[in-house]
């Protein structure tokens, strides 16, 4: 093998490994993924949220460690405005990987994150401290 193809292969491998962190990766295929809890195992199913004139609204509730609402894999149209509303019964922080958005959760009070889905890919939305995956956004 000549140096040029080997170098190109190494660059592709290095790029793939860089993406294997958390931003924009599919949690079902990450080799470094932590074992999933029962509350995050719903990520394999598909949910759509609600489409409004303002874009797509995704609502999630956490109570007693159980996640309900728009969970699983939520398809989002590239370029669409997304409003993510999360209500929890415990203090926590919600994080949208890839978009690097965070919101503090105060018990009983919905926290909202509104953003334009300008990055294509699959992105985890998780409780930062607990590491619980609430849903994944499939932006395409």
N, C-alpha and C positions, 0 to 999 in steps of 0.2 A: 504494500500500500504506500502510495506516495505521501509526502508530508501534507500537501494541500487537502486531499479528501479527509485525512485523519484529523487535521486541524478543524475543518468544517464540522466533522462529526462531533468533536469535542466541544465546539462552540454551541452546537444544537443541544448537546447533553447538558452543558452548563446552564443554558437558558431554561431548559426544562426543570432542572433542579432548583433554579432561582424561583420559578413559579410554584414549586411544590410547598412553599410556606403556607400562607392562608389566603392571600389576596387573589380572588378570581379563580380559585381551584375548586374542583368537584370533590366534596368530602368523601364520596363513595369510592374514589380512585386514589386518594392520597395514601402513600405508603406509610407516612408518619402520623396518620390520623389516630387520635386516641380512641379507645373503645367508646361506643356510643351509649348514652343512657337511654332508658326506655322512653323518656320524654323527647329525645331527639331522633329516635328511630323512624319517626314519621317522615323524615326528609326524603325518603324514596318515593312518596306519593306526590301527586300534583295538585296544586290549589291555584286559583286565579285571582283572588282578591276582588275588588269592586272597581269597575271603570266608571269614572265620572267625567264631566266636562273639563275638570282640572287635571285629569290624568288617572292614574291607578292608585287606589287606596287599599292598603294592606293592614289588617287589624289582627293583633295577637294579644292574648291574655295569658298570664301566668298566675296560677293559684295553687298553693300547696305543692309546688314543684312540678305541676302538670301544665303543659303548654296546650292551648286550644286556639281556635280561630284559623286564620290563613296560614297554615303550617305546610310542611313538605316543600316541594319544588314549585315555586311560583313563577310562571312565565311573564316576562316584561318585554314590551316592544322597545327596541333601541331608540333612544331619543325621547321617550315618554317621561313625563313628570310622575314621580312616585312619592306618595306620602305613606310612611310607615308609622303606624300608631301602636304603641306597646303599653299595656297596663299590667302592673305586677302587684302582688300582695306583700312583696319584700323589697327593701332597697337594693339596687343593683345598677349596673351600667349596661346598656345595649350598644353593640358595635356592629357596623356594616363593613365587612372586610372588602378591600379593593377600593372602596370609595372613602375609606378612613373617616367615617362619620360615627359620632358617639352621642349618646344622650343619657343623662342620669335619670334613673327610675325612682320615683317617690311612691311609696305604697298608696294604691287607690287612685293615683292621678296619671292619666294617659300622657306619655311622652311622645312627641311627634318629630319625625325627621322627614323633611321634604327635599328632594333632589331630582335632578334630571339624569336619567339612566343613559349616560353617554359612553360608558365602557361596556363592551360586549363580553360575555363570559358567565360563569356560574360563581356566585358570591354568597358566602355564609353570613347570616345575621345571627349573632349569638349574644348570650349573657356573658359579659366579659369576665367577671370574677368566677362564676360557676362553670364557665366553659360549655354551657348548654346551647346547642344549636336550636334556634327557634324555627328557622326556615332557610331555604336557599333561593336566591334570585337567579333566574335563568334569563339573562338579558341577550336578546338577539333580534 
